[in-house]
């Protein structure tokens, strides 16, 4: 994996070509006419397409790659360097998910020099290949939101579910290599959510209690995701009485995807593909009601009233400028008793710094990380280095994930999280 020159295209790969319709340009890529990097990329995509019985490739306009050092490791950095050394260059706008290391803050957090070194190598290789280091999981709020019907190749689960559901774009969950291949070729196999019939509803849910704030939306999304429980299920939700904000539906989708691997949902009368039930073939589906009991049961997994938190984390998804403003107003003039970490995108960080939000958070004793997300930056090692176990967050996604990283996560509203950071107790 360190050296792409070890890649061989044997006869079995060539034999598979006939099972997918390739145009002349794609055949030329496979033949090596556009260099080794594109040859690897199209060959990889053919293998993926064959696995999912894709009839052909579809042109994509954007690509988004997950590739933090925790997941890619030394081998991933070496592979990316081999792509750069072989002259690989993206042909469509391609951006990156949150990094694993904020190079301005990693030492105090207890992250290793090894992670920082891998990060630097990967950044350099990506820049050589023409990838824009946007380092964000909220590109739909910060960079270039995709449009209804636009085919894209995105990796992060929160990005995919928001882009599919709220924007009406079309993407599967792309692994790092597949997203990179899409960036190098401008193609992805036409399967899954690139096909009309896979975007129709398969589960019908009815909401009986209206979510009031971000954490409520996350809990509702988690319940629906857990009940759906499959990548191939497409929930349609009835009963939402008011249009959610971008941040509310961001938390809703991120939690749903983390519980059910769900890449697409519809909300009747709100999301673009579901002006009504009939539009998504939902009329004849049996109704599952989401009750107060369902919501309370999920919350009960993350209760810790009266306990002392070790760390407060706002991340997963990265905070918008609106969320940054709210956190800063809650801590303004206060002194935190408990460490508080706030993760935001580089794009939002610049605005938040200019508006004084970062300064207020830092003066209170919080740490603002730029271009990272907590669970992607060696959260287990950070917890061990700092002695953090009881973690409090308003993100249903992050408390779901971090239970597997050695933490005892608890869930509360943003206001209650900040109050706990100030008072040292979870209320």
N, C-alpha and C positions, 0 to 999 in steps of 0.2 A: 504493500500500500504506500510505502514511502516513495516509490519511484513508479510513475505511471508507465515508464518504458517497459515494465514487466508485463503490461497488458498485452494479451494476444487475442485476436479475433479468429477463432477457429471455424472450421466448417459448420459446426452445429449452430453458431450464431448466424452464419450466412443462410443456412437452411431455414431458419425461422423467419427470415425477411418476407418470404412469400405469404406468410400468414397475416401480415399487416400490409396495408396499402401504403407504400412510401412514394412520395413525389420525387422528381428528378433531383432536387436539391438535397433531400434527405438521403437518397441513394448515394449521392456524391459525398456527403458527410461520412457515411458508413464506409465508403471506399477509401477514405483518407485524403480526399482532394482538398479539404479545408484544414488539414493538420491533425495531429494526434489528439489534441484536446477535444475537438468536436467529434472525432471518430469515437473516442471513449464515451462521450456524452450521448450520442445517438444510439450507440450500442447498448448502453445502460437503459435508455428509454425503451428500446425495443424489447429488452428482457422484461421490464416492468409491464409494458403493454401486452406482451404475450401472456404473462401471468394473469392479467385481468381481462383477457380476451378483447382488448381494444381493437377496433377495426382499422384505425389509422391514427395519425397525429393531429393535434389541433394547435394552431398558432396561439401563443400567449403573449400578452403585452407587457407583463411585469413578472418578476420573480422575487421571492423573499426567502432567505435561508437562515435556518437555525444552525448555529455553529459556535456555541460557547466552549471555552477550553475544557470545562468539566466533561462535556460529552465527546468532543473530538479527540482530545488527548494528543500525544506526540504523533501518532500515526496520521491523524486528521490534518495536523499542521503540515506534516511532510507531504501528504497527498496534495494539499492545496498548493504547496510550493512547486510540486511537479507539474501541476496544471499551468502555473505561471511560467515556469522554466520552459515549457513546451510551447509557449506563445499563445496560450488560451486567452480569449477576451470575450466578454459578454456582448450579446447583440441586442439586448433589450435592457431597459432600466432594471437593475437588480440591487436589492437592499438587504440589510442584515437585521436579525433579531437582536434583543439585548445581549451585550457581551457578558462574560463571566467575571470580568475584572474592571473596576474603575481604577485606573492606574494612579489616580491621585489619592486614593483612600485604602488601598488593599492591605498595606502593612498594619495599620491600626486594627483592622478587622481580623487579622490573623491568617490572611490568605498567604499562600506560599510564593516564593520567587519563581518556582517552577511554573505555576499557573500564569504568572505575569509574563514569563519568557515565551510560553506558548501563545499567549494572547498577542504579544508584539509580533511574533513571526506570522501568525495568521492574518493580522491586520495588514502587514506589509504585502503578503501574497495576494490578498483580496484586492488591495488597491492596484497592484500590478495588473490584475485580471479585469479591472474596470468596475468592480463592485463598489457601490456607495455604502460607506460605513455609517448607516443611519442608526443602528443599534437600538431598535425600537420594536415593541410588540403592539404598538398602537399607531401604526403607520396610517391607518384609516382616519385618525384624528390629526395627524401631523405632517404627512408627506404628500401622498397622491392617492386619495381614496378611489378604488375602482368603481366603475359604473355598472348599471344594470345590464346584464348579459355579457360583460367583459370576461374573457377567459384569462386567468392568471395562474401562477404556480407558486403558492404560498406554503410555508412550513409551520409556523407557530399555530397551535390549536385555537387560541383566542383570536388571532388574525383571521384564520380561515372561517370560523363560525360567524364572526361579525361581517366579513366581506361577502360571504354567501348569503347570509340571512338579511342583514340590514341594507347592504349595498345592492344585493342581487347579482353580484359577480359570480364566477364559477371557478372553483378550485377544489381539489382534493387536499388531504393532508400530505404534504410533500416532505419526505426525509431530506436531510442535508445533501446527499449526493444527487437526488432527483431534482431538487430545486436548483442546484448548481448546473446540472445538465440542461435544464430548461433555460437558464440564463445564457448558456453557451450556444444553444441551438435555436432559441425562440419557439420551442415546441414542447408539448407534453402529450403523453398518450391520451386518447379520447376514451375515457371510461369514467365510471362513478358519477360525480356531480357535474361533469361536463355534458352529460346526457340528460335530455328533458325528462324522461320517465323516472329517473332516479331522484328527481327533485320534488316529486309529489309526496304529499303527507302519507305516512304509514301509521302514525299514532295520533290520537285526538285527546287533548287535555282541556279541562275547563277549570279556570281559576275562580275560587270562591272568596278569597281575601286579597285585597289590593296591596301590593308592596308599597311601602312608604319612603324608604331610603335605600342607599346603595346596598347595604348588607341584606336587606329584605329581598332585593332583586337577585342577589347572589344565591341566597337560600332557595328561592323559588326555582332558579335555573338548575341548582344542584339536585333538587327533588325530581324535576322533570328528566334531567340527564340520567339519574340513577334508575328511574322507572323505564326509560327508553333502552338504555344499556347496550347499545350497539351502534357501530359506525354507520350501518346501513338503514337505521331507523331515522325517519324524518318527522319530528313532532310538529303538530299544529296546535296553537294555543288560543282558546277563546276566553272572553271574560275580562280582558285587560281594558279598563275603562278610560285611561288617559294615556297619551303618547309619552313613552319614557324619554328621558334625556339620553344623549350619547353615552354619558358615563354610566347611567343606570343599566342600559341594555348591554353595555360593555361588560359589566360585572355579571349580568344575567347569562350571557353567552359563554364567558370564560369559565364560569362555574359549571354550566351544563356540559361543556366539552371535557372538563377535567373529571367529571363523574361518569359520563356515558360515552366518551369518545365521539360525541355528536358533532358533525361538521355543518349542520344546517337545521334551522327551525323556521317556522312561520308563525306570525302573530296576526290573527284575522283583523283586517282593517288598518294595520300598521306597517308591516313589512311589505316590500313592493310586489312580491309574487303572490300575495294572499289578500287581495281586496275583499274576498269573501271565501267561504269554505269550498265552494264549488271549484274555484280556480286552482286549488291544490288537491282536488279529488278527496276532500275530507268529509263530505256529507254523510256517507254511509259507514264511516268508521265508528266503532263503539267509543263512548265517552268515558274517560277516566277523570274523576274529579280530584283536584288537589285541595285537600282539607287543611284546616288549622292543625290537626293532629300530625299530618305529614310534615308540615313545616316545623312544628315544635319538636318532633322526633329527630329531625336532622340537627337542629340547633342543640339538642341535648347531648350530642356527641362532642360538642365543643364548648361546654359550659365550665366556668372556673370562678364563680362568684366568691369574693372574699379572699382569693389567693393573691400572692405577690408575683407579678409578671417579671421575667428576666429581660425581655426585650419586646418592643413594639415594632411591628413591621407594616409599612404601607407599600405594597407591591403586588404584582400579578393580578391584574395588569398594571403597567406603569401609570403613574398619575398624570391626568390632564392638567392644563393650566388652571381650570376651575377647581379641581381637587387640591392642587398646590396652594391656591389662594385660601381655601377653607382650612387646611391644616395650619397654614401660617397665622390665620386669624385666631385659631383656637389656642395656639401656643404663645401668641404675642404678649410679651411682658412677663411670661412665666419661666420657671426653672424646672426642668425635668428631673425627676428622681430615678427614672428608668431609661436606659438607652432606647432611642427611637431612630429607626432607619426609614428613610423615604426614598423610593426609587422612581425616577422619572426619565423621560427620553431626553437626548441631547437637544432636540428642538424645543421642547418645553422648558428645559433647564435654563436656556438662554433668556427666554421671556420671564421665567420666574425669578432669575437673578436680577434682571432689569427692573422688575416690579417690586423688588424688595422682599419677595416671599422666601427665597433661600436664606437671606440674611436673618429674617425673623426666626426661622426654624433653627438655624445654627446658633443664634444668640441664646435660644432656650436650651440648647444642649443636644439638639438633634443632628443627625448626619444625613445629608442629601447626596445620594449616589446618582451619577449621570450615566445613562446608557446601559444600566445593568438591571437585572431582576434578581431578587434575593435567592430564590430557590435554584437559580441557574449558576450561582457563583460559589459552589462548594459550601452550601449551607450547613451540611453536617460538620465539616471541618471548622467552619466559623463558630458554630455552637460549642464544639469541644474546646476550641482555643479560648473562648470567653466564658465558659461555664454556663451557657444559656440552655435552659430546658423549657420552661414555661414561656411560650411565645403567644402574643396577642396580636390579632389583625382584624381588619374589617373585610378582608378578602376571603370569600368562601373557597375560592380556588386554592389559595396558598395554605389555608389550614388543612385542606384535604390532602395536599401533597406532602406537607412537612411532617406529618405523623410518621412517614417512612424515613425521615432523616434524623431521628433521635430526639425530636421535640415533642412536647405535650402542647399542642396548639389549642388556642381558645379564640372564639369569634365574638366580636362586638361591633357596634356602630363606630364610625369615625370619632364622634364626640366622646363616646365611652372609652375608646382606645386612648385618646389624648388625655382624658381625665385620669386614666390609670397611669399614664406616663408621668403626670404631674403629682399625683397623690400616692403612687406606689401600690395601689390596690385595685383589683378588678371588681367593679360594682355590678 
